[in-house]
Amino acid sequence: MSDFIARMTEKARMNPKRIAFPESASVPILKCCARVVEEKIGTPVLVGSPEAVEALAKENGVSTAGFEYFDNTSEDAKTAFAAEYVQTIGSKEKIVMKKLVSNIKAAMLLLKAHKVDCVAAGKECSTGDVIIETISAVGLQEGVTSPSSLGIAEIPGFDGPQGEMLGIADCAITAQPNSEDLAGIAIASADTVKTLLGWEPRVAMLAFSTTGSAEHESIDVVREAVKIVNEKRPDIKCDGEFQLDSAIIPKVAEHKVTRPSEVAGRANILIFPNLHAGNIGVKLIQIFGHANAYGPVLQGFAQPVCDFSRSAPVEEMLGNVAMLVIRAGAGD
């Protein structure tokens, strides 16, 4: 276990949560759930037939001690939940019953109804499915117009405000954000980093220009996003547009940024202008900078959900769940 995941696990252990796992027919998911119980970070609530899950776990030598279930193969269980859901949340019983047939939809309804605190999915489901079902069931965080992802980069040799660590977004979800989207990504990233790591967020909005050194319509999008963040969330230190060096190297910032800034040269969160830059950027620091990138943390939703990489080993999945549990406890 890496030091970072160990720290996240230790923090999650202080406030365990109920986590819905819709992909109950996946052996890696069952192994991850067993680790969740073992590390005492939460209670796994598996969606599906308890008998089928127990049989699969036994076949693969996985302990199910501490597991709970929502049996969406049981008409009685579905009917009871649908009746309560309609009474407390709304909708029509027939619609809820139809949705409960799908494991991923059922997990999201459990989250909306506060029967669980968060949902962990994506090992078998696509990221697109996870996002669509989350938006449909629980919606977006206030001030956010599109979901996004945040990565935590640990870069050997980098000496920033948080040592070798940086928050980076969005590297996986929103391809071409407009100003509102970009502002929402910045807001969600600041909140995520503060919750997970306890940093005071200093958000740099990146571009190929620093405070007017170049002009282009794509830079106007970034500038407008900074204004929106400052208006909606004046509590967040957010500035730009900055080139990367101006955002993270104090001496460069002193030379290039002539106005006062609480972010220039001291940023701990970098917001890429689009997914091209984000995807390329994270791979550059991983390949050439030998960085570890943790996450990505799916963010921007009204309630916490995580999306596993399909190739993620159990240890990485455990780290994602630990971060999910921490976020689920943020409002306690």
Buried (B, 14 or more C-beta within 10 A) or exposed (E): EEEBBEBBBEBBBEBBBBBBBBBBBBBBBBBBBBBBBEBEBBBBBBBBBBEBBBEBBEEEEBBBEBBBBBBBBBEEBBBEBBEEBBEEEEEEBEEBBEBBEBBBBBBBBBBBBEBBBBBBBBBBBEBEBBBBBBBEBBEBBEBBBBBBBBBBBBBEEBEBBBEBBBBBBBBBBBEEBBBBBBBBBBBBBBBBBBBBBEBEBBBBBBBBBBBEBEEEEEBEBBBBBBEBBBEBBEEBBBBBBBBBBBBBBEEBBEEBBEEEBEBBBBBBBBBBBBBEBBBEBBEEBBEEBEBBBBBBBBBBBBBBBBBBBEEBEBEBBBBBBBBBBBBBBEEE
